[in-house]
Amino acid sequence: MSSDVRFTDFKSDKQPTWCPGCGDFGTMNGMMKALAQTGNDPDNTFVVAGIGCSGKIGTYMHSYALHGVHGRALPVGTGVKLANPDLEVMVAGGDGDGYSIGAGHFVHAVRRNVDMSYVVMDNRIYGLTKGQASPTSREDFETSTTPEGPQQPPVNPLALALAAGGTFIAQSFSTDAQRHAEIVRKAIEHDGFGFVNVFSPCVTFNDVDTYDYFRDHIVDVDDTDHDPTDETAAKEKILAADKEYQGVLYQDDASVSYAERHGLDSDMTEIPDGAPEDAMDLVREFY
């Protein structure tokens, strides 16, 4: 790790193809700033993403990366971190990727408490496939496939994480650059699974959950008397129906990561003695 790394060192030479004004630009910039602020550098960072508008974020960031399949980024990130504890592992996803097909993986990643961060770009819609309702869409949100709305309550990802035993649960707003980067930095520094749900507006297909909507409705928990170590207080704010909170809602300062709990402190990437020679040849050829 290096203290001389700047967030621009995490930018790749690939230009993002997101729609102009997409909230994912701000989300990614905050991720890069947070990684640099915590002393990480591209050589010790691994970014895992799935499918959706968020899926190519590893292409746009300069680090080790894997662009996986829909909903499966978290188990890949878990495997990477347990195999090589020295890597800073950051998993990125969207609300459809993480809270629909990936919801089962999300719950188990939370409860395992592996020391990595998970940043979800929540635009409350399926943007890549042209605007269908997502798990976090409002009950009356009209789309071409749900003209009368989904007619079911949206998933509350923060409540899901708290119920699963989450030790770091936070929410941020992609356009609030300094605050967003600060919240992601805290997730990285947390000893355990650092979860950040990011309000990342879709300017093309979602004309309800807009930048103006979030600016008018977001309340920063740091402007209240909230104690993030108080689980009951966290539950009250997470379940509040009339507020969109930003900040660290809950943090367990006594959190013990999965690796520490099970004594997994060795690098599992070394090839064991006695490995077949043809396997060794394959590894040499690959690297």
Secondary structure, DSSP 8 states (H G I E B T S, - for coil): --TT--GGGGB-SS---S-TT-THHHHHHHHHHHHHHTT--GGGEEEEE-SSGGGGHHHHBSSEEEE--TT-HHHHHHHHHHH-TTSEEEEEEEHHIIIIITHHHHHHHHHHT-S-EEEEEE-SSBTTTTSB--TTS-TT---SS-TT---S----HHHHHHHTT-SEEEEEETT-HHHHHHHHHHHHHSSS-EEEEEE---TTT-SSS-HHHHHHHEEEGGGTT--TT-HHHHHHHHT-SS-EEEEEEEE-TT---HHHHTT--S-TTS--TT--HHHHHHHHHH-
